[in-house]
Amino acid sequence: MPKEPSRKYILYILAVMNFTHIIDSMLIMPLGDTFISEFGISASQYSWLVSAYALAASISCILGIVFLDRLPRKNALLFLYGGFAIGTYLCSLCTTYETLITLRAATGFFGGMIGALVLSIISDLFPFKERGAAMGVLFASFSAASALGVPFGIYLAAKGSWQIPFMVLGLLGVVMAAIIFFTFPAMNDHIKLQPKKRKSLLQILGNVLGDKNQVYALTAGFVLIMGHFMIIPFISPFMIKNIGLTQIEVAYQFFAGGIATSITSPIIGKMTDKYGVMKVFITVMVISWIPTILITHLTTVPLSIAVSLVAFFFIFGSGRMISPNTIITAAASTETRGSFMSLKSALQQLAIAATAFISGTIVTVGTDGKYHNYNYTGYIAIFFCIITIYLVSKIRVAKGN
């Protein structure tokens, strides 16, 4: 019999897979000015382009509440990731705003549950005392996507067309799906813990919502994403129109921020295991407010300062996600973890869509071509972050973690 792959191998493959998934979900944002110009759309219509993926993802995650815990993790992963790869490739063939927003929604339908499934697998493989370090590796893939993938996508779009990065991502996704098919184990231990009589969606939701601990965890995850993504959709358009950066210079920002967080995320993960969730979370969270305010109030500055501020935001913006997600993933027991994670992802995708809509409503384009009212998104982001600190403090580790 072939040797079972190690936990570390599975973790790093999932991190690479997460890398492609995150690039796809983020590409619309740094290319915002390109889409607004290419399709002749308003800031509000652009915010819907960002939201389409997230809204569809939240719907699919609700379906995942029923199915994710019934299927072997490998089978579910292949189905979702395959659909995501195909959808991403098809986006590269779009020539109108209407077809692109439709295919972004279709891609989001498959891609939305990937995050929930990845977190479920990691939580199955790593006990709570080791989970912070594993989360650090996973969130480092988020940073690597920003450091390498997003700038590369911007570069391809600037030198060729915006369709090229989607085409490359789709083909890379097919390769990753083949690796998962040939090397991953079934990962079906959670199925043995399922009750013989399958529960309906309403019963599963009732069990989750009847548990205060899981409600605190889900609400914390929702509000945390609201605070994190409130300023993100318009960072690139704001830097181009208001600060005077070029598309390539925006790529430098993502590259610098991503490289920095690729180094700091695993460190923050290990610190979480060593010093505890709340100590690390509050420290990183409060520091993250400094770049949030500075970026949203920025006026014309040299490229070096703009790059440094965005890198600062990336380090502590991504860092504040690690500690709370370590304990949020521990709020549910093993047998219901897939359903819980799916509901968590549904709410978080809904949060991304909501923040894109809210920021798209607040931020306007003036007659001077610049973006106005961006500073208000910074204030709202910090307000949500303060609420998150309280909610995370109420979460407790469930049995089986």
Steps between C-alpha positions, in 0.01 A plus 500: 500500500626855427620692801254751646614860448612687812294771669757757392476393136120535508530836678738642240297370204191659655698820546597501130140428406390782728761715324323458164156543654597823678662647189179439306280659767736801531580569133187706441606749770845616379367505143206716602609805303550280192147355518342840564674639191466186281126453548408865565337418833445705817659444842171345613493256205862409572408422862238257366771333291695446823185386682382249236762242596434542872120489475505178296758355738279569799209318333714194422634496856145474633456186286832378635357501851304187406752323275856572613493267801341217295775475239866395518705819519698405186189447283349829609830680443536366145143592404521853635851577384436358153193721458696797626785441249262468205304810604819703533617398152162590347525849655799558271272462198256774605460811285213678682426613855184285509674174406789568737278568801302183418809282480649659811186390681532147355865482608407625845239227531776239487778704657302613803502161672871439438600715796259316731627162383867596538439621856308181578786280374761695695285488814460122454875450457642737762394511867423842650844533665670469159237679295637852531818405316297320231277808463814711466611289202153521346479876539854529363350367175264798511805723527686312227197547274535873556879498472535290186165423342319833511796713379567242227134518400518881494818483292341262247193722483711814453723344233233295324137495610300440819387160363850345512532457881162324515607265222829415677322445832243268342770281344700494825184391680471195272857400590429534872182293468705219341749509790216473751343211305819292488654572841234587760339239727119478522491674842167354608543444876241768570235292318528225762390752763184597313163392645325223307200720436603796288388841618329758281636848439259647754602245764870569443442875516292452813782309670756762408288801590399330826864495608608841631865414450454431129283811462776714653755337268289550186418860588865572577606360163236710322589828671875434471466477120287817496779685680771353280346550155336838553794695355640234262277527186604861435865493609630458144259743324566756778878464465479544121257792477567688826866429573616481138647148494509294182357147470855358518577706812187355663650158424811608694277570799343156494840340446659679797203434727471137397871424544492657846195302613634174354772538763292639787187279475672174611667695782165637619356148479775360725457793741129415522583144611759629749334806656129436443234621259380818673840650585627467145167592341447825693860612448498441125146636461571834670821551300305431177288809559798729436547413128120482459462867596814616319409330169141626493616858573797493262584793275764515227817333634814341354473139381723377784259631766192362323666157465612503865152585628330228295765247610437606861128441448561159342719383790257590777180468295582138414655444842181589685320219313723218629433493875119535488471235225700262717232505769205546263588169333500340845145611588344191339567130560651269234178339377331835424811694399433494124147637544620762746785609271264517205263726692800706612613538138147588388486781754851619416428507126184692580715738706733557202200574278354732763824695545542536122142633480542734799834639382362531145212706638721723716786557255415717202690624194511879472510714189877514550517122447612440859335283765329681787381394850755216520595614851158395632568137409802510734286615794240231433773234471637585847147498646449141378844401631413621851185287499707200387728521805200459731352211300828303480544532877172308548601192293600178674670187362252216437564136589698297251743781417 
